[in-house]
């Protein structure tokens, strides 16, 4: 009885196009997974959620909205910020969400000509709650080192520098970046009046978070489609293998 010549046997090889297809599939799957993880990790590490309890920032932010806040005290005029104000000043140990009107060294005043002014430049505050005056009080203040002037957009009902006067910039927890509305987000950008008056540069800071949100959604969809494609191709190969054995 002769033995089979095993030296000439070799395992079946896959067609080159199938090997290339698998390589492309797993490369695309890995890229989509990496983009998804990165797009989720960066916001988790760099921003914090904050639930708005009051109406003081209507209509930009309404009670119950969740706002994503980027930590840090580097703010510009027009930014919406979350800040701590000492209990001795505010009467409470909570945090507040307000809009930065003036920075250290600015002269802020109201209401010559019916506008809040910063260094003599009148603000066109289109973000104010409809029907609200620019201020409940008359003021004219030059901010000292480390001081900022903050006001809510709903001026009639906002507890802010109208009541406290200047507050410390060191109390700023972070800048409000995005407002969440269900499954959608709205970026909070510097109001146009601060840009046109030369009080703040064009605001593109929130773009990175918008891009990350779109990237996360796109990569999640890509992973879903790739998974469905992979499962479908696997099932087709299994059926072909079973038919070949029959």
C-alpha positions as CSV (number, residue, x, y, z in Angstrom):
1,X,0.0,0.0,0.0
2,X,1.5,3.2,-1.1
3,X,1.5,6.4,1.0
4,X,0.1,9.6,-0.4
5,X,2.7,12.0,-1.5
6,X,2.1,14.6,1.2
7,X,5.0,16.7,0.0
8,X,2.9,18.0,-2.9
9,X,-0.1,18.9,-0.8
10,X,-0.8,22.6,0.1
11,X,-3.7,24.2,1.8
12,X,-6.2,25.9,-0.5
13,X,-5.5,29.5,-1.0
14,X,-7.9,32.3,-1.3
15,X,-8.2,34.2,-4.6
16,X,-6.1,37.4,-4.6
17,X,-9.2,39.6,-4.9
18,X,-10.8,38.0,-1.8
19,X,-7.6,38.6,0.2
20,X,-7.5,42.2,-0.9
21,X,-11.2,42.7,-0.1
22,X,-10.7,41.4,3.4
23,X,-7.7,43.7,3.9
24,X,-9.7,46.7,2.7
25,X,-12.6,45.7,4.9
26,X,-10.6,45.5,8.1
27,X,-8.6,48.7,7.3
28,X,-11.9,50.6,6.8
29,X,-13.4,49.0,9.9
30,X,-10.3,50.0,12.0
31,X,-10.3,53.6,10.7
32,X,-14.0,54.0,11.4
33,X,-13.6,52.6,14.9
34,X,-10.6,54.9,15.6
35,X,-12.5,58.0,14.4
36,X,-15.5,57.0,16.5
37,X,-13.4,56.5,19.7
38,X,-11.5,59.8,19.1
39,X,-14.6,61.8,18.3
40,X,-16.2,60.6,21.6
41,X,-13.1,60.7,23.8
42,X,-12.1,64.3,23.0
43,X,-15.4,65.9,24.1
44,X,-15.6,63.7,27.2
45,X,-12.1,64.8,28.2
46,X,-12.4,68.5,27.3
47,X,-16.0,69.5,28.0
48,X,-18.5,69.1,30.9
49,X,-22.3,69.1,30.9
50,X,-24.2,71.8,32.8
51,X,-28.0,71.8,33.3
52,X,-29.5,75.3,33.2
53,X,-31.9,75.8,36.0
54,X,-33.0,79.5,35.5
55,X,-34.4,81.7,32.8
56,X,-31.7,84.3,33.0
57,X,-30.1,83.4,29.7
58,X,-33.3,83.1,27.6
59,X,-33.5,82.8,24.6
60,X,-30.0,81.6,24.0
61,X,-30.4,79.0,26.7
62,X,-33.7,78.1,28.2
63,X,-34.4,76.4,31.6
64,X,-33.7,72.7,31.5
65,X,-31.3,72.9,28.5
66,X,-28.1,70.9,28.8
67,X,-25.1,73.0,27.9
68,X,-21.6,71.6,27.2
69,X,-18.9,73.7,28.8
70,X,-15.2,73.8,27.8
71,X,-13.2,74.4,31.0
72,X,-10.9,77.3,31.3
73,X,-11.0,81.1,32.1
74,X,-9.7,82.3,28.7
75,X,-12.9,84.1,27.6
76,X,-13.8,86.8,25.1
77,X,-16.4,89.5,25.2
78,X,-19.7,88.1,24.2
79,X,-18.9,84.6,25.5
80,X,-21.5,82.7,27.6
81,X,-19.7,81.4,30.7
82,X,-20.4,79.3,33.8
83,X,-18.9,81.0,36.8
84,X,-18.7,80.9,40.6
85,X,-19.5,84.1,42.4
86,X,-18.6,84.4,46.1
87,X,-21.5,83.8,48.5
88,X,-20.7,87.2,50.1
89,X,-21.6,88.8,46.8
90,X,-24.2,86.5,45.3
91,X,-25.9,85.2,48.4
92,X,-25.6,81.6,47.2
93,X,-23.0,78.9,46.8
94,X,-24.2,77.8,43.3
95,X,-22.8,78.6,39.9
96,X,-24.3,81.0,37.3
97,X,-24.4,81.2,33.5
98,X,-24.0,84.7,32.1
99,X,-22.7,86.5,29.1
100,X,-19.3,88.3,29.4
101,X,-19.8,92.0,28.4
102,X,-16.6,93.6,29.6
103,X,-13.0,92.4,30.3
104,X,-10.3,93.8,32.6
105,X,-9.6,97.4,31.7
106,X,-12.8,98.0,29.8
107,X,-15.2,100.8,30.6
108,X,-18.7,99.5,30.6
109,X,-21.8,101.8,30.8
110,X,-25.5,102.0,30.3
111,X,-27.7,103.4,29.0
112,X,-26.6,106.4,26.9
113,X,-28.6,106.1,23.7
114,X,-30.4,103.1,25.0
115,X,-27.5,100.8,24.7
116,X,-24.9,99.1,26.8
117,X,-21.5,100.4,25.7
118,X,-18.0,99.0,26.0
119,X,-15.2,101.6,25.7
120,X,-17.8,103.9,24.2
121,X,-18.9,101.4,21.5
122,X,-22.7,100.7,21.7
123,X,-23.7,97.0,21.6
124,X,-26.5,95.9,19.2
125,X,-27.7,93.2,21.6
126,X,-30.1,91.2,19.4
127,X,-29.7,88.3,21.8
128,X,-31.7,90.1,24.5
129,X,-35.0,88.5,25.6
130,X,-37.7,90.2,23.5
131,X,-39.0,93.3,25.3
132,X,-36.2,93.5,27.9
133,X,-34.3,96.8,28.4
134,X,-30.5,96.7,28.0
135,X,-30.2,97.1,31.8
136,X,-32.4,97.5,34.9
137,X,-29.9,100.1,36.3
138,X,-27.7,102.9,35.1
139,X,-24.0,102.2,35.5
140,X,-20.6,103.4,34.4
141,X,-17.7,101.3,35.6
142,X,-14.0,100.9,34.6
143,X,-13.0,97.3,35.3
144,X,-9.9,96.6,37.3
145,X,-7.3,93.9,36.8
146,X,-8.9,90.5,37.0
147,X,-12.4,91.9,36.8
148,X,-15.2,91.2,34.3
149,X,-18.7,92.5,33.8
150,X,-21.3,89.8,33.2
151,X,-25.0,90.0,32.4
152,X,-27.8,87.6,31.6
153,X,-29.7,87.9,28.3
154,X,-33.0,88.0,30.1
155,X,-32.1,91.3,31.8
156,X,-35.3,91.8,33.8
157,X,-34.9,88.5,35.7
158,X,-31.1,88.0,35.7
159,X,-29.1,88.3,38.8
160,X,-25.7,89.5,37.5
161,X,-23.4,92.5,37.5
162,X,-26.4,94.7,37.6
163,X,-26.7,93.5,41.2
164,X,-23.1,92.4,42.0
165,X,-21.0,94.9,40.1
166,X,-17.7,93.6,38.6
167,X,-16.9,90.0,39.4
168,X,-13.6,88.1,39.4
169,X,-12.5,86.5,36.2
170,X,-10.9,83.7,38.3
171,X,-14.4,82.5,39.1
172,X,-15.0,81.5,35.5
173,X,-15.4,77.7,35.3
174,X,-15.6,77.5,31.5
175,X,-17.2,78.7,28.3
176,X,-20.5,77.4,27.1
177,X,-19.8,75.7,23.7
178,X,-22.9,73.8,22.6
179,X,-26.5,73.7,23.7
180,X,-28.2,70.3,23.4
181,X,-31.7,70.1,22.0
182,X,-32.6,66.4,22.1
183,X,-30.4,64.8,19.5
184,X,-29.2,68.0,18.0
185,X,-26.7,70.7,19.1
186,X,-26.4,74.4,18.6
187,X,-23.1,76.2,18.8
188,X,-22.9,79.3,21.0
189,X,-20.8,81.8,19.1
190,X,-19.7,85.3,19.8
191,X,-22.6,87.6,18.9
192,X,-22.0,89.6,15.8
193,X,-22.1,93.0,17.5
194,X,-18.8,92.2,19.4
195,X,-17.1,91.3,16.1
196,X,-18.3,94.3,14.1
197,X,-17.4,96.7,16.9
198,X,-13.9,95.2,17.0
199,X,-14.4,93.9,20.6
200,X,-13.9,90.2,19.7
201,X,-12.5,88.2,16.7
202,X,-14.6,86.0,14.4
203,X,-15.6,83.0,16.5
204,X,-14.7,79.6,15.0
205,X,-13.9,77.9,18.3
206,X,-17.0,75.7,18.4
207,X,-16.3,74.3,14.9
208,X,-14.1,71.6,16.2
209,X,-16.9,70.2,18.4
210,X,-19.4,70.3,15.6
211,X,-16.9,68.5,13.4
212,X,-16.3,65.9,16.1
213,X,-20.1,65.4,16.5
214,X,-20.5,64.9,12.7
215,X,-17.4,62.6,12.7
216,X,-18.9,60.5,15.5
217,X,-22.2,60.1,13.7
218,X,-20.6,59.4,10.3
219,X,-18.1,56.8,11.8
220,X,-20.9,55.1,13.7
221,X,-23.0,54.8,10.5
222,X,-19.9,53.5,8.7
223,X,-19.3,50.8,11.3
224,X,-22.9,49.7,11.1
225,X,-22.8,49.4,7.3
226,X,-19.5,47.6,7.5
227,X,-20.8,45.2,10.1
228,X,-23.9,44.4,8.0
229,X,-21.7,44.0,4.9
230,X,-19.3,41.6,6.8
231,X,-22.1,39.5,8.2
232,X,-23.8,39.3,4.8
233,X,-20.6,38.2,3.0
234,X,-19.9,35.7,5.7
235,X,-23.4,34.1,5.3
236,X,-23.0,34.0,1.5
237,X,-19.6,32.2,1.8
238,X,-21.1,29.7,4.3
239,X,-23.9,28.9,1.9
240,X,-21.5,28.5,-0.9
241,X,-19.3,26.2,1.2
242,X,-22.3,24.0,2.2
243,X,-23.4,23.7,-1.5
244,X,-19.9,22.7,-2.6
245,X,-19.9,19.9,-0.1
246,X,-23.2,18.5,-1.3
